[in-house]
């Protein structure tokens, strides 16, 4: 959570600096436009619209950056959480938002029945209250460990095979040298 807040602060600082630089650019461009026209009070409607667009551009850019940096990732996390809640199965171990850990006994449309503790208490909880599916997390972690092990073994196997190929090549070269002597 602390790391998430640091990232958010960095993104906000980046968006703020981008906004400030765009605003500075817009003011400079607007000032250059006035100087080029000689500072006349009579400006055409086209240049007035252009000046307005130049002034609004930094704010539009800032809003787009705000959406891309902050809102889109949040929506993605919400979709993942919703998918996790919809994929709860009987027998999964889940943790609720209140910190209750239990095993799913029954899944309804909008609620689940959990069995908690050694006394086998049964609790009916709404699906939106499920914070994490511990069983799915453990399965994902196991799959990740297997992938890393396979990758490591694949690299080790590739290195061993390349070493054996080099050794065979050296042996064949030494045999050729002996045959020529």
C-alpha positions as CSV (number, residue, x, y, z in Angstrom):
1,X,0.0,0.0,0.0
2,X,2.8,2.4,0.9
3,X,4.6,1.6,-2.4
4,X,1.3,2.4,-4.3
5,X,1.1,5.8,-2.6
6,X,4.7,6.6,-3.6
7,X,3.9,5.7,-7.3
8,X,0.8,7.8,-7.2
9,X,2.7,10.7,-5.8
10,X,5.4,10.3,-8.6
11,X,2.7,10.2,-11.3
12,X,1.0,13.3,-9.9
13,X,4.3,15.1,-9.8
14,X,5.0,14.1,-13.4
15,X,1.5,15.2,-14.5
16,X,2.0,18.5,-12.7
17,X,5.3,19.2,-14.3
18,X,3.9,18.3,-17.7
19,X,1.0,20.7,-17.1
20,X,3.4,23.5,-16.1
21,X,5.7,23.0,-19.1
22,X,2.6,23.0,-21.5
23,X,1.3,26.1,-19.8
24,X,4.7,27.8,-20.2
25,X,4.8,26.8,-23.8
26,X,1.3,28.1,-24.4
27,X,2.1,31.5,-22.8
28,X,5.3,31.8,-24.8
29,X,3.5,30.9,-28.1
30,X,0.7,33.4,-27.3
31,X,3.2,36.1,-26.5
32,X,5.0,35.4,-29.8
33,X,1.7,35.6,-31.7
34,X,1.0,39.0,-30.2
35,X,4.5,40.3,-31.1
36,X,4.2,39.0,-34.6
37,X,0.9,40.7,-35.2
38,X,2.4,44.0,-33.9
39,X,0.2,44.0,-30.8
40,X,-2.8,45.3,-32.7
41,X,-6.1,45.3,-31.0
42,X,-7.8,44.1,-34.1
43,X,-7.2,40.3,-34.5
44,X,-9.1,38.1,-36.8
45,X,-11.4,35.5,-35.3
46,X,-9.2,32.7,-36.6
47,X,-6.2,33.9,-34.6
48,X,-8.4,34.3,-31.5
49,X,-9.6,30.7,-31.8
50,X,-6.0,29.6,-32.3
51,X,-4.9,31.5,-29.2
52,X,-7.8,29.9,-27.2
53,X,-6.8,26.4,-28.4
54,X,-3.2,27.0,-27.5
55,X,-4.3,28.1,-24.0
56,X,-6.6,25.1,-23.5
57,X,-4.1,22.5,-24.9
58,X,-2.1,22.1,-21.7
59,X,-5.3,21.4,-19.7
60,X,-6.5,18.9,-22.3
61,X,-3.1,17.2,-22.2
62,X,-3.2,17.1,-18.4
63,X,-6.6,15.5,-18.4
64,X,-5.5,12.8,-20.9
65,X,-2.4,12.1,-18.7
66,X,-4.5,12.0,-15.6
67,X,-6.8,9.4,-17.2
68,X,-3.9,7.3,-18.6
69,X,-1.9,7.4,-15.3
70,X,-4.5,7.1,-12.6
71,X,-8.0,6.1,-13.9
72,X,-7.2,3.4,-16.3
73,X,-5.1,1.3,-13.9
74,X,-7.8,1.6,-11.3
75,X,-10.5,0.4,-13.7
76,X,-8.2,-2.6,-14.7
77,X,-7.8,-3.5,-11.0
78,X,-11.6,-3.3,-10.5
79,X,-12.2,-5.6,-13.5
80,X,-9.7,-8.1,-12.2
81,X,-11.3,-8.1,-8.7
82,X,-14.8,-8.5,-10.3
83,X,-13.5,-11.5,-12.3
84,X,-12.0,-13.0,-9.2
85,X,-15.3,-12.7,-7.3
86,X,-17.2,-14.3,-10.2
87,X,-14.8,-17.2,-10.4
88,X,-15.2,-18.3,-6.7
89,X,-15.8,-22.0,-6.5
90,X,-16.9,-24.4,-3.8
91,X,-13.8,-25.4,-1.8
92,X,-11.9,-22.2,-2.4
93,X,-10.4,-20.5,0.6
94,X,-11.2,-16.8,0.6
95,X,-10.6,-13.7,2.8
96,X,-13.3,-11.1,3.2
97,X,-12.9,-7.4,3.4
98,X,-13.4,-7.6,7.1
99,X,-10.6,-10.1,7.5
100,X,-12.7,-13.3,7.9
101,X,-11.0,-16.3,6.3
102,X,-13.1,-19.3,5.4
103,X,-13.8,-22.1,2.9
104,X,-16.6,-21.6,0.4
105,X,-19.4,-24.1,0.9
106,X,-22.1,-22.7,-1.4
107,X,-22.1,-20.1,-4.2
108,X,-25.3,-18.2,-5.0
109,X,-25.8,-15.4,-7.5
110,X,-24.8,-12.5,-5.2
111,X,-23.6,-14.3,-2.0
112,X,-21.5,-17.2,-0.8
113,X,-21.6,-19.4,2.4
114,X,-18.3,-19.7,4.2
115,X,-17.2,-22.2,6.8
116,X,-14.9,-20.6,9.3
117,X,-12.9,-21.7,12.3
118,X,-12.5,-25.0,14.1
119,X,-16.1,-25.0,15.3
120,X,-17.3,-25.0,11.6
121,X,-19.4,-21.8,11.9
122,X,-21.2,-20.9,8.7
123,X,-21.4,-17.3,7.5
124,X,-23.3,-16.0,4.5
125,X,-21.4,-13.1,2.9
126,X,-22.1,-11.0,-0.2
127,X,-19.7,-11.5,-3.1
128,X,-18.6,-7.9,-3.1
129,X,-17.2,-8.4,0.4
130,X,-14.7,-11.0,-0.9
131,X,-11.3,-9.4,-0.8
132,X,-9.1,-12.2,-2.2
133,X,-9.3,-15.8,-3.2
134,X,-6.4,-17.4,-1.4
135,X,-6.7,-20.7,-3.4
136,X,-6.3,-18.9,-6.7
137,X,-3.4,-16.9,-5.4
138,X,-1.6,-20.0,-4.3
139,X,-2.3,-21.7,-7.7
140,X,-0.9,-18.6,-9.5
141,X,2.2,-18.6,-7.3
142,X,2.8,-22.3,-7.9
143,X,2.4,-21.8,-11.6
144,X,4.9,-18.9,-11.5
145,X,7.4,-21.0,-9.6
146,X,7.1,-23.8,-12.1
147,X,7.6,-21.4,-15.0
148,X,10.7,-20.0,-13.4
149,X,12.1,-23.5,-12.7
150,X,11.4,-24.5,-16.2
151,X,13.0,-21.4,-17.5
152,X,16.0,-22.0,-15.3
153,X,16.3,-25.6,-16.3
154,X,15.9,-24.6,-19.9
155,X,18.8,-22.2,-19.6
156,X,20.8,-24.7,-17.7
157,X,20.0,-27.4,-20.3
158,X,20.8,-25.1,-23.2
159,X,24.1,-24.2,-21.5
160,X,24.9,-27.8,-20.9
161,X,24.1,-28.8,-24.5
162,X,26.2,-26.0,-25.9
163,X,29.1,-27.1,-23.6
164,X,28.7,-30.7,-24.8
165,X,28.6,-29.5,-28.4
166,X,31.8,-27.5,-27.9
167,X,33.5,-30.5,-26.3
168,X,32.5,-32.7,-29.3
169,X,33.8,-30.1,-31.7
170,X,37.1,-29.9,-29.9
171,X,37.4,-33.7,-29.8
172,X,36.7,-34.0,-33.5
173,X,39.3,-31.3,-34.2
174,X,41.9,-33.0,-32.1
175,X,41.2,-36.3,-33.9
176,X,41.6,-34.6,-37.3
177,X,45.0,-33.2,-36.1
178,X,46.1,-36.7,-34.9
179,X,45.0,-38.2,-38.2
180,X,47.0,-35.6,-40.2
181,X,50.1,-36.2,-38.2
